[in-house]
């Protein structure tokens, strides 16, 4: 099958029922997307499917069809994305395992809502589990990313 991954059409040899996560990691070498729970409950495997945050651990690769997949590796073509800059500035990361899923969800949020409220952030990020408990810094970073995106911050 052919998949549109990070702006490139890729030929994939895996069976169609293989979860997209394993196609990305094992066949295509895109290991930024993480395996967490395998049940779409923790958010570590989040990618964008036509711009919408999607759990790749339960999504059969064949069901992607012609839709476009964006992984953390393809989040920005022009250097760090606003959420990546904000994550560093707000010192969000501790262990880092959940971060690619957090970043992908946050990027989709500020794309859909350029000036999100705390409630918007809490609702959007509620499915992303962080064992280290950096939720307050995640919220702070998303507000900062929205400002960066608008050019109002560094």
Buried (B, 14 or more C-beta within 10 A) or exposed (E): BEBBBBEEEBEBEBEEEBBBBBBBBEBBEBBBBBBBBBEBEBBBBBBBBEEEBBBBBBBEBBEBEEBBBBBBBBBBEEEEBBBBBBBEBBEBBBEEBBBBBBBBBBBBBBBEBEEBEEEBBEEBBEBBBBEBEBBEBBBBBBBBBBBBBEEEBE
